[in-house]
């Protein structure tokens, strides 16, 4: 039977690992106290008021009760101060609270929450993304855990081919295990034959879908890229650039410039330019401007400036739907 602390704070920029630890803790909690003994607050429900209410609620439940708060990276210091007061009164023998923060940019677990968890004898754990130069060694180790033999050159090639996102690298290793079987030796040739190339092409496909107003296509690509571990700021940089190119082309066409002249001004291959012009011709200038506004709002929200309580993925899908309207 595991021994539980009164509080945990699991935070860091390795979102996949943070999610894994949440899933493991919840499974342990439900094994200990049953599903009714676990309260989960995430996305819009993860508010200081809701968590304070759960920590101070009177209950006749028998055994340990668990409270999981996932999304505290959106909290301010004042929010954490209020929760700290409730946390100080928690009975450690009957209640465990676990805070989870998927940190990115300025979105971080408040310092006051760190000190509050430590003050009640809790555990603060950081899950940090592996440094780029350490990734090949990390990949080889994860492959070994999947009963795959990955030599150093193959590990380096995998990182070079699919990028540095740990979640995406894990998905590629899982596909290799399914394709080649347990115990297989994976070399550079197998990596080049089996693994997807860089996500860059999918990012540009996302930008093209936004320009074309293809809501289902754009939403699907967005969620696929996020599942592979692509970070929202990197995605926004690329797709906003494509939208700006589209808006510039739309404004030029609306001003009466010949199509050939507009194409020459686009820094892309002739085939890509033809597609962009075709997509732009099906939307008006106002729609493309509105799309840029929607993505600008998403960027502000992702950096903690919008005050929204939606999860990052939900906010991104909402922005995509607005941009393709």
HELIX and SHEET records of a PDB file:
HELIX    1   1 UNK A   15  UNK A   33  1                                  19    
HELIX    2   2 UNK A   35  UNK A   37  5                                   3    
HELIX    3   3 UNK A   43  UNK A   45  5                                   3    
HELIX    4   4 UNK A   48  UNK A   56  1                                   9    
HELIX    5   5 UNK A   72  UNK A   74  5                                   3    
HELIX    6   6 UNK A   77  UNK A   88  1                                  12    
HELIX    7   7 UNK A  111  UNK A  119  1                                   9    
HELIX    8   8 UNK A  132  UNK A  134  5                                   3    
HELIX    9   9 UNK A  135  UNK A  145  1                                  11    
HELIX   10  10 UNK A  152  UNK A  162  1                                  11    
HELIX   11  11 UNK A  166  UNK A  180  1                                  15    
HELIX   12  12 UNK A  188  UNK A  194  1                                   7    
HELIX   13  13 UNK A  200  UNK A  212  1                                  13    
HELIX   14  14 UNK A  215  UNK A  227  1                                  13    
HELIX   15  15 UNK A  232  UNK A  254  1                                  23    
HELIX   16  16 UNK A  259  UNK A  264  1                                   6    
HELIX   17  17 UNK A  270  UNK A  281  1                                  12    
HELIX   18  18 UNK A  285  UNK A  302  1                                  18    
HELIX   19  19 UNK A  312  UNK A  323  1                                  12    
SHEET    1   A 5 UNK A  38  UNK A  42  0                                        
SHEET    2   A 5 UNK A  65  UNK A  70  1                                        
SHEET    3   A 5 UNK A  95  UNK A 102  1                                        
SHEET    4   A 5 UNK A   7  UNK A  12  1                                        
SHEET    5   A 5 UNK A 123  UNK A 126  1                                        
SHEET    1   B 2 UNK A 149  UNK A 150  0                                        
SHEET    2   B 2 UNK A 185  UNK A 186  1                                        
END                                                                             
